[in-house]
Amino acid sequence: MKPTMPAELIRDGAQPILVYGAGGHGRVVLDAALRVPGLRVVGVVDDDPKRRGESILGVDVLGGASILSEPRFGACRVVVAIGDAAARAEAVARVEAVGLRFDAVIHPTAFVAREASIGDGAMILPMAVVHTGAEIGRHAIVNTGAIVEHDCWIGEFAHVSPGACLGGGVRVERAAHVGIGACVLPSLRVGAGAMVAAGAAVIADVPPGAVVGGVPARTLKGE
Ligand SMILES: CC(C)(COP(=O)(O)OP(=O)(O)OC[C@H]1O[C@@H](n2cnc3c(N)ncnc32)[C@H](O)[C@@H]1OP(=O)(O)O)[C@@H](O)C(=O)NCCC(=O)NCCS
């Protein structure tokens, strides 16, 4: 790709954006970002040197985090599209270190209620629902077809997996992960860093760091 100055990156009022992460989740987020009229995807960033020069959905992998400080990307915002929460947090820190800001990516088929709030760098994927009063934290993922009911609170770096369903007022704390197709009954709390197994039905609060699964959910690991 030829070098582009920041002023040239902003065309038609669209916000230039870099997608950080060329793995499976990264490609899903890239596909979403390409469909958002207000965004213009400038490139993909990935720290694996072998990926440099690849083209994904017609977008070039430009290089690793070291390119983020190049002046030509000064007007860009970033979405860190790495599925693993710890790796995502590390990448976010690298972006923050060079002073770039983040943008959320909301797939055009997602439903986001007028009184919901979406944090910077969050990813709301196809057919997801975020109902009224819900708050989605920075760099959190509401994955394909997930339902986040009214007044839920999703902490930063948390992940609500495809097809998972959270009843009203559920709290999913920092970096917790609700697995594919799991359900959490209304008003419960999933503690920081906890894991809810795929297909679980959570009927009681989940302690921080615990792994729970089954119907009804029982502890698989942790307290
Ligand atoms: C819960 C989970 C994290 C456990 O993974 P793991 O640490 O590799 O654990 P194992 O596969 O070794 O299983 C450990 C035990 O939990 C049980 N278990 C695993 N997954 C389970 C599930 N979804 N529901 C109920 N029990 C489950 C296993 O049968 C095993 O039981 P045992 O000790 O009696 O034999 C994983 O199975 C899971 O559900 N991950 C969700 C992934 C997901 O939704 N990803 C979203 C990507 S978009």
Ligand as a Chemical Component Dictionary entry (heavy atoms), coordinates in Angstrom:
data_LIG
# 
_chem_comp.id                   LIG 
_chem_comp.type                 NON-POLYMER 
_chem_comp.pdbx_formal_charge   0 
_chem_comp.three_letter_code    LIG 
# 
loop_
_chem_comp_atom.comp_id 
_chem_comp_atom.atom_id 
_chem_comp_atom.alt_atom_id 
_chem_comp_atom.type_symbol 
_chem_comp_atom.charge 
_chem_comp_atom.model_Cartn_x 
_chem_comp_atom.model_Cartn_y 
_chem_comp_atom.model_Cartn_z 
_chem_comp_atom.pdbx_ordinal 
LIG C1  C1  C 0 -15.834 -24.770 29.914 1  
LIG C2  C2  C 0 -14.616 -24.856 29.023 2  
LIG C3  C3  C 0 -13.871 -23.509 29.069 3  
LIG C4  C4  C 0 -13.732 -25.950 29.569 4  
LIG O1  O1  O 0 -12.638 -26.098 28.752 5  
LIG P1  P1  P 0 -11.323 -26.890 29.317 6  
LIG O2  O2  O 0 -10.709 -26.085 30.413 7  
LIG O3  O3  O 0 -10.484 -27.205 28.125 8  
LIG O4  O4  O 0 -11.910 -28.162 30.029 9  
LIG P2  P2  P 0 -12.102 -29.656 29.514 10 
LIG O5  O5  O 0 -12.585 -29.695 28.101 11 
LIG O6  O6  O 0 -10.869 -30.382 29.885 12 
LIG O7  O7  O 0 -13.296 -30.129 30.445 13 
LIG C5  C5  C 0 -13.203 -30.088 31.865 14 
LIG C6  C6  C 0 -14.483 -30.673 32.404 15 
LIG O8  O8  O 0 -15.553 -29.778 32.104 16 
LIG C7  C7  C 0 -16.567 -30.453 31.344 17 
LIG N1  N1  N 0 -17.074 -29.512 30.349 18 
LIG C8  C8  C 0 -16.384 -28.924 29.345 19 
LIG N2  N2  N 0 -17.171 -28.122 28.645 20 
LIG C9  C9  C 0 -18.391 -28.203 29.186 21 
LIG C10 C10 C 0 -19.622 -27.604 28.867 22 
LIG N3  N3  N 0 -19.741 -26.729 27.864 23 
LIG N4  N4  N 0 -20.679 -27.883 29.663 24 
LIG C11 C11 C 0 -20.571 -28.750 30.689 25 
LIG N5  N5  N 0 -19.408 -29.365 31.042 26 
LIG C12 C12 C 0 -18.339 -29.087 30.292 27 
LIG C13 C13 C 0 -15.857 -31.625 30.692 28 
LIG O9  O9  O 0 -16.758 -32.655 30.381 29 
LIG C14 C14 C 0 -14.864 -32.018 31.772 30 
LIG O10 O10 O 0 -15.552 -32.761 32.752 31 
LIG P3  P3  P 0 -14.809 -33.968 33.552 32 
LIG O11 O11 O 0 -13.680 -33.326 34.313 33 
LIG O12 O12 O 0 -15.893 -34.502 34.426 34 
LIG O13 O13 O 0 -14.342 -34.910 32.517 35 
LIG C15 C15 C 0 -15.002 -25.133 27.528 36 
LIG O14 O14 O 0 -15.424 -26.477 27.363 37 
LIG C16 C16 C 0 -16.097 -24.239 27.016 38 
LIG O15 O15 O 0 -17.299 -24.461 27.152 39 
LIG N6  N6  N 0 -15.682 -23.141 26.363 40 
LIG C17 C17 C 0 -16.550 -22.197 25.755 41 
LIG C18 C18 C 0 -15.922 -21.733 24.467 42 
LIG C19 C19 C 0 -16.727 -20.667 23.798 43 
LIG O16 O16 O 0 -17.903 -20.486 23.993 44 
LIG N7  N7  N 0 -16.022 -19.917 22.968 45 
LIG C20 C20 C 0 -16.600 -18.825 22.232 46 
LIG C21 C21 C 0 -15.775 -18.526 21.028 47 
LIG S1  S1  S 0 -16.541 -17.329 20.021 48 
# 
loop_
_chem_comp_bond.comp_id 
_chem_comp_bond.atom_id_1 
_chem_comp_bond.atom_id_2 
_chem_comp_bond.value_order 
_chem_comp_bond.pdbx_ordinal 
LIG C1  C2  SING 1  
LIG C2  C3  SING 2  
LIG C2  C4  SING 3  
LIG C2  C15 SING 4  
LIG C4  O1  SING 5  
LIG O1  P1  SING 6  
LIG P1  O2  DOUB 7  
LIG P1  O3  SING 8  
LIG P1  O4  SING 9  
LIG O4  P2  SING 10 
LIG P2  O5  DOUB 11 
LIG P2  O6  SING 12 
LIG P2  O7  SING 13 
LIG O7  C5  SING 14 
LIG C5  C6  SING 15 
LIG C6  O8  SING 16 
LIG C6  C14 SING 17 
LIG O8  C7  SING 18 
LIG C7  N1  SING 19 
LIG C7  C13 SING 20 
LIG N1  C8  SING 21 
LIG N1  C12 SING 22 
LIG C8  N2  DOUB 23 
LIG N2  C9  SING 24 
LIG C9  C10 SING 25 
LIG C9  C12 DOUB 26 
LIG C10 N3  SING 27 
LIG C10 N4  DOUB 28 
LIG N4  C11 SING 29 
LIG C11 N5  DOUB 30 
LIG N5  C12 SING 31 
LIG C13 O9  SING 32 
LIG C13 C14 SING 33 
LIG C14 O10 SING 34 
LIG O10 P3  SING 35 
LIG P3  O11 DOUB 36 
LIG P3  O12 SING 37 
LIG P3  O13 SING 38 
LIG C15 O14 SING 39 
LIG C15 C16 SING 40 
LIG C16 O15 DOUB 41 
LIG C16 N6  SING 42 
LIG N6  C17 SING 43 
LIG C17 C18 SING 44 
LIG C18 C19 SING 45 
LIG C19 O16 DOUB 46 
LIG C19 N7  SING 47 
LIG N7  C20 SING 48 
LIG C20 C21 SING 49 
LIG C21 S1  SING 50 
# 
